[in-house]
Amino acid sequence: MMGFGMGFGAIGLLLMLLFWGGLIFGGVWLVKALFNGAQSGPAAPRQPSAREILDQRYARGEISREEYETIKRDL
């Protein structure tokens, strides 16, 4: 009769806070997991630009300087 309906007292309050905190944390985690699912994977490797490919081909000697300049102007 002296507890005025507090049940377990300080332990009950702590358990209630842990329960609600865990419930809120779980809800936030679930929402983040649902909306970030596609973005959380590893990033796709960046594709080189046409100019970078051209520079690499010229550096490897696959094309001549004239071809390099012509293609560079076209790009």
C-alpha positions in Angstrom: 0.0 0.0 0.0 2.9 2.3 0.4 4.1 2.2 -3.2 1.1 3.9 -4.7 1.1 1.5 -7.6 4.7 1.9 -8.6 5.2 -1.8 -8.8 8.9 -2.5 -8.7 10.0 1.0 -7.8 13.3 2.1 -9.3 13.9 -1.2 -11.0 10.5 -1.0 -12.7 11.3 2.6 -13.9 14.7 1.4 -15.2 13.1 -1.5 -17.0 10.4 0.7 -18.5 13.0 3.2 -19.8 15.1 0.3 -21.3 12.0 -1.2 -22.9 10.9 2.1 -24.5 14.5 3.1 -25.4 15.0 -0.2 -27.1 11.7 0.0 -28.9 12.5 3.5 -30.2 16.0 2.5 -31.2 14.7 -0.5 -33.0 12.2 1.6 -34.9 14.8 4.1 -36.0 17.1 1.3 -37.1 14.4 -0.4 -39.1 13.4 2.8 -40.9 17.1 3.5 -41.8 17.6 -0.1 -43.0 14.5 0.1 -45.2 15.3 3.5 -46.8 19.1 3.0 -47.1 19.0 -0.6 -48.3 20.1 0.2 -51.9 22.7 2.7 -50.8 24.4 0.8 -48.1 26.2 -1.6 -50.5 29.7 -1.1 -51.9 30.0 1.8 -54.3 30.2 1.0 -57.9 33.6 1.7 -59.5 33.7 4.9 -61.4 33.9 4.5 -65.1 36.7 6.5 -66.8 35.6 9.4 -69.0 36.2 9.4 -72.8 39.0 11.9 -72.3 40.7 9.7 -69.7 40.4 6.6 -72.1 41.9 8.7 -74.9 44.8 9.9 -72.7 45.5 6.3 -71.7 45.5 5.0 -75.2 47.9 7.8 -76.3 50.1 7.1 -73.3 50.3 3.3 -74.2 51.2 4.2 -77.8 48.0 2.7 -79.3 47.3 5.9 -81.3 49.5 8.5 -83.0 49.7 12.2 -82.0 47.6 13.2 -85.0 44.9 10.7 -84.1 45.0 11.9 -80.5 44.6 15.5 -81.5 41.8 14.7 -83.9 39.8 12.6 -81.4 40.4 15.2 -78.7 38.9 17.9 -80.8 35.9 15.7 -81.6 35.3 15.1 -77.9 
